[in-house]
Amino acid sequence: NYLKPSKTSVRLVFCESFDQRIIRVAGTLSRHELARVIMLGNRDNLELTAERYGLDLKSVEVVDYESKSIQDNIKSGLVKNDAAGCLDTTDPVVMGAWLVKNGIADAVIAGAAAAPSQVMRVFLRVLGVADECRTMSGMSLVVFEGCEFMRNQVVGMADVGVVPDPTVEQLADIAIQSAASYELLTGNRPKIGF
């Protein structure tokens, strides 16, 4: 029982494809047609790992981000963004952000192995923030299946880990951005609580 998004053509890029958890998630998303999955790495290596879990990655797009042509594209794109000297183009988080920046993916998933501070630093450098966003924050979606006391199966939990000691204005920003993201991702009207 998975929640089907209204638009199954959402393209998700998973940066840490070397992590067996990510391979398993990618296989599940693909099998249930919940998203179009893009994984970063070597197809043969990923398929060997997927086989151990009985997963099929045939419908998963794999981008070998270490190939010379892709590295050249990333480097030239980062030069245009004035981020070339600050970022390692062989970092899969940089590649995932670059794919979103260039419209090849709709969303990037990172943080299973990379430090949150590294992920945020790359996202800020490559993607930036929306014009109306003054405070960067994170949000987790948690699914409560068959939980009788929950009105909604999906709950968004905004975390202030990015801003450890937020001001009142920053908390308001985090709430507004999280509510908008929640509605966009779930199609449900958000209710905010502190």
N, C-alpha and C positions, 0 to 999 in steps of 0.2 A: 504494500500500500504506500506508494510514493505520491507526493503532491505533484501533479503535472502542471508545469507552467503553461500559460496561455500561448506562449510563443516558444516552440521547441527548437527554433533555429538559433537560440542564443549560443554564441561561440565563446566557450570558456577555455582559457589557456592555463595549464597547470605547470608551474615553474619547476617544481622539485620532483620530476618524473622518476628520479632514481630512488625515491622513497616508496617502498612496497605498499604503504597505505594509499598513496596517490594513485598508483597503478590500479589498485582495487576499486577506488572511488571512480576513476575514469572508466573502468570496465562496466561498473554498475550504471553510471549515468548514460553511457552509450547503449548498453543493452536495453534499458528502459526508455530510450529515446527522450531523455530529460534535457539534453543539451548536445550541441555539437562540440566534441572535445578535441582540443589541441594539446599535445604533449611535447615537451622539449627533450631531445636526446636522440639516441641511436635506435632505430626501429627494431633491429635484430635483438639487441639487449633487452628492450622493453617487452618484446613478445616472449622471450625466454622466461622472464620473470612472471609475466601474465599467465603463461602456461601452467606454472606451479600452483596458481590459484584457480585454475579452470576458467580463465577469462579469455575472451576473444577481443583483440584490439583492431580488428580489420576495419571497422568503421571509424576508428580514431585517427585523426591527422597527426602525423609526427613531423616535427621540424627539427632538423639537425642544426642547432644553433651554432655549432662550432665549425661549420663548413666555411670555407674562405669567402664565398659569395655573400652569405648571410652576414658574416662578420664585417665585410666591407660596407654593406648596406647600413648596418647598425652604426658603425663608426661615422659614416658620412651624415646620418641623421642626427647623431649626438652632437656633431660639430655645429650643425645648424641651430641646435638648441643650447649651445654654449655649455654642454655638459660632458664633452668628450674627455677632458682632463680629469674629471672627478669620478668617473664610473668605469668599471671593468666590463668590457663588452662580452667577456666569456662567462659572466655571472648570469645564470638563467633567469634571475629576477629582473635584470636589465632587459633581457630578451623578451620576457613576458610583457613588461610595461611597454616596450617598443612596439610589440604586436598590437596592443590596444591603441596606442598613440596613432598608429598608422591605419587603423580601421580593419585590421586583419582578425582581431578578436574583440569581443564585446566586454569581457571582464577577465581579470587576471587573479589567480589564486596563488598565494605564496605565504610562507610562514610555518610550514610543517617542519622545516629544518633550518631555514634562515632566521636570524634574530629579527624580532619585530622592528628594532631601530634601523636595521639595514633595509628591510622592506620599505619602511616609511621614507627613508632617505632617498631610495631609488624612485619610488612613486612620486615624491615631490619634485625631484630633478627632471624626470622624464614626462610625467603626466601633468604635474602641477595640481592646482585645485580650481574648482569652479569659481567664477567671478563673485557669486553671491556667498561663497563659503569663506568665513574668516577664521575658523578653527578646524584643524584636521583631527579626526577621531576615528575610532573603529566601532563596528557593530557586529554582533554575532546573531545569527538566526538559530533558534532552538526549536525542534519539532517535538511536541508531546503527543504521541500517538496513543489513543485509547485512555487518556488521562481524564477521569470524570470531572475533576474540579477545575479544569482549564476551559475557559470559554472559547479560546482560539487554540488551534493545534500548533500554530507557529507564533513564537514570541521573539521579538527583537530585543536584544540587551545591548545597550550602548555602554561602552567601556571608556573610562577616562584615563586609561593607561598611557595614552599618547600625551595627555596633558595631566600630569599627576596631581596638581593642585589648582583646578580651574576656578576662574572668577565666575561670578553670577552670569555675566555676559557670555562667557565661554560655555557654561552649562546650558544656557538657552540655545546657543548655536548648535551644540552637540545634539540637543533634543530635537531641534527643527530639522537638521540634516538627517538624523536617524529616522525620524518619522517619514520624511520624504523617501528615503531609501527603502524603508519597510513597505510602504505603499507600492512603490515601483516594483519591488521584488515579489511581493505576495499578492498584490491586488486587493488587499484588505485595508480598511480604514484604520489608521493607527490611533491608539489611545496612549497618552504619555503619562507616566508616573515616575516620581522620584523617590 
